[in-house]
Amino acid sequence: MKSSPSARRLTRLAIPLAGIAAATALTAGTAAQASAPAAPARAAVAADPIPTFDFADCPVLPAKYVKLGSTCFNAVVTSGRFALGKFDQSITSPIRMTFATALDPETQLYTPIFGKMRADKMLVRPGIFGDPILSAVYAKPEYAGVFDQPVSPDYKLKLGLKIRLTNPFLGGTCLIGDDSNPITLNLTTGTTSPPAGTAPITGVPAKIVVKAPPLIVRSATHVDNTFSVPGAKGCALNIGLVNAIVNNQAGVPSAAGKSSMVFNEYIGAKSYTALP
């Protein structure tokens, strides 16, 4: 699935996830606890230091869009949790996402355009196959071609992720989700609507924490526990048995409502007229 830049009139600033932070590290889980009440999103973004922001990855505006009225966002997930299958992973390093809302001067409509996601690999399970040294598994969240910003008072964000698992045995092509079958997050700062049997979770609305024009910084917590997770593929040269072992150890595929994510983030915004 490719990025869905649906042009629309934005009545509010659409805040990113910053996911995915992630984003984000291999996580997920509450699979074994899906029937229990979900923990509320951590409402302590302000406790995380405000990061620095880098607008070098702002996407180039297509020809019909103009700088005046277009905005670039650099969202940094500073903490949170990504639960996916049997993994329940704290976000241990920042997840950065850069994207834009581009203004068409003729229609006065805005189009969301994704720029880039940057994240470090995170240690998600020391010894997934029993040996904590050779079999320690690292997970790195990567963008998987889906991005949209539905107009909503809850600053919703749709984001496709894939999780790259690496260790000496799995190699570098082992993925949970990919561009053709991503983990599709429908992030919100409001309250989720998961399937029956899974309790909703609630994020934290965006608020301005720094106003130093041309830079405006907001804090927010995006959450989602409505997404499904596909099985692994490409592990150890895509050997079927290895993929099956990874699926068993990771608890994937996982149905909608069995996984969850919490992204505590800061979102820096600048007009394209203020960029180099």
N, C-alpha and C positions, 0 to 999 in steps of 0.2 A: 504494500500500500504506500502510495507516495504522499508527500506533504499536501494537505488540503487547504490552500490559501483562499478560503472563501471570503470574498470581499464583503464588507458590511459597514454600516454606519455604527461607529463605536460611541455609545453614550457614556461609557465609563472606561477608565484605563484598565486594560486587561493585564493582570499580573501573572507572571509565569510561575511555573512551578519552580521553579528552580528546582526543576525537578529537577532528578533524576536524576539533582542533584540530582538522574539519574540518574536520573537518574539515576543510578545509583548502585550501591553495592548490593551484592546478592543478598536477598533478604526474603522474607516473606513469611513468613509465617504464621501465623496463627492457624495453620492447617489443622493441628490437633486440637485447637481451642476455638474453632469456628462457632460452636454453639454457645460458648461462654460470652458474657458481655465484653465487648472490645474496650481496650483502655482508651481514654480520651487522648486527643492530640495534645502534645506538650505545649502549654501556653507560655513558654519561657524564652521566646526568641530574643527578648531584650537582654537576656543573660549572656548570649553569645556576643563576642566582640564584633563590631561592624568591620567587615573586610574591606580591602581595597578593591576597586573596580577597574576593569580593563575593557575598553570598547574597541580593541583592535579587530575583534571578530564580527563586528557589525556587518550584516550582509549588504552587498552593493545593491542599491535601489534599481529595479528595472527601469527602462527608458521612460515609461509613461508616468512614473511617480516623481515627486518633487521633495527636496530636502525640507522646505518650509512646511511644517505640519506633520512630518514623519518623525518617529521617535525610535531610538535604539535602547534596548534593555539589556543589562548584564545582571543576571540573577545568580546568586551564590547561595547554595544550600550549605549552611554552616553546621547543622546537626540534624538528628532525626533518626528514623528507623525504617528499614525496608525488610518486610517479612515476606518470604516467598517459599512456598512449599514447607520444607522442614527447617529452613534457615530463618533465623531471626537476628538480623544484623544491624548494629548501630552504625550510623554513618560516621566514619572516623577521619575522613579528609574531605575538603570542600568539593562540591560538584558545581561547575560553572556552566551556565547556558546563556547564549547571546542570541537575541532575536529582535525583530522590528515590527512596528506597525507602519505601513507605507501608505501615504496619501496620494490618491489619484485626484488631481486638481479639477478635472472635468466632471467627474461624478461626485466628488467630495466623499468618496467611500475609502475605507481603510482595508488593507490586506495584510494579514500576518505572514511574516517571512522568517523562517528559521535560519540562524547563522551557524553556530557550532556549539557542541557540547565538549567540555573538557573535564575529565575525572581521572584520578589515580586508581590503580587496582587496590583492592582492599582484601585483607586476610579474612575469609569468611568461615573457614573451618579447618583448624589444624588437625590433619589426620583423617580426612573423610574416608579414606580406605584403610585406616588403622595405624599408619605410620605418620607421626606428627612432623617428620622432617621432609622426607621425599614426597609425601602425599598431601602436604598442606595445599589447600586450594585458594586461589585468589580470584576475585570477581571484579570486573570492570564494567560499569554501565556505559552504554554507547547509544547514540541517537539511531533510531530505526525508521526514519522516513515519514513519520506521522506527526503533524503539528497543526493545531488550530486553537483559536481563542474565541469561543462562543461568547456573545454579549450576555453578561450576567452580573447581577449585583454581588455574586459570590466569587467573582474573578476566576471563573473556571478556565482550565487549561487542559487540552487534549494532547498527549505526548506519547509517541511510540518509543519503546526501549528494547534493547537486546542486552543480555548479560553475557560477557565473555569470561569463561572459566579457564584458568591456566594453572598448570603445574607440569613437572617433567613428564608425567605419564599422559596427561590429556592433550598436550601440545597447545597450539595457539588458535585453533579453529573451533573449539568447543563452545557452542552458543546455546543459551536458553532464550528463545525468540530470535527472529531475524527480520530483515527488511520485508520479506513476503508474509511473515506471520509474527508480528511484533507483540510484545507485552504492551497493551494499549491502556494507558492511565487516563482517567477522567478526573483530574484533580480539582479540588474545590477548597475554598476557605470557609465554606459553609458546612452543612451536614450531609453526609453521604446517604444513598438509598441502596444498600446492598440487598442481595436476595434474602428471602425468608430464612430465618435461622441464624443470621449474622446481624449483630447489633450495629447500628450506625455509629460513625465517629465524626467528630466536629473539628474543624480547623480554627484558625485565628484570622480575623479580617485584616486586610492590609491597612497600615497606617504610616504616615510620613514621620520619619525619625531624623532626617537630615534635609534641610532646605538651604542649599548653597548654590544657587544658579550659576552655571547651567546644569548642575547635578542635583537631582532629587533622589532621595533614598527612602524606600519603604521597607518595613518588616512585615512578614506574613508567615502563616503556617498553612501549607497545602496538604490535603489528605485524600486518600482513596482506599476503599476496601471493596470495590465492586468489580475488579478486573480478574480475568482468568490468566493462566500462565501455561504456555505450551511446553512440550517436552524438549529435551536436549537433542542436538544434532551436531555432527562434525567432530565428535570427540575421538581422539586417538585415530585420526585418519577416517573418521566416520564409520568405525566398526560397530555393527549393530549391537553386539553384546556390551561394548563399553558404553554406548548411549543408554542402554537399558540399566546398567549399573549406576550411572550418574542419575538417571531418572529416579531410581529406587532410593538412592542416598539423599537426593535433593527434594524428594516428594513432589515431583512434577511428572506429567501435567497436573495442574491444579485448577479446579473449577472456580468460577466467579464467586467471590465472597469468602474464599479460603485464604487469601493473602491480603496484605495491607501495606500501606506506605504512609510515612509522616515526614514531610520536608519542612524544617525550620529554615527560613531563608531571609536574605536581604536582596532587594531589587534596586539596582541603580539605573536611572533613566537620564538620557540626554537627547536633546533635539539633534537631528542630523545637521542643522545649521551650526551647531557647536562642535562638531567633530572635525578632525583635521582634514 
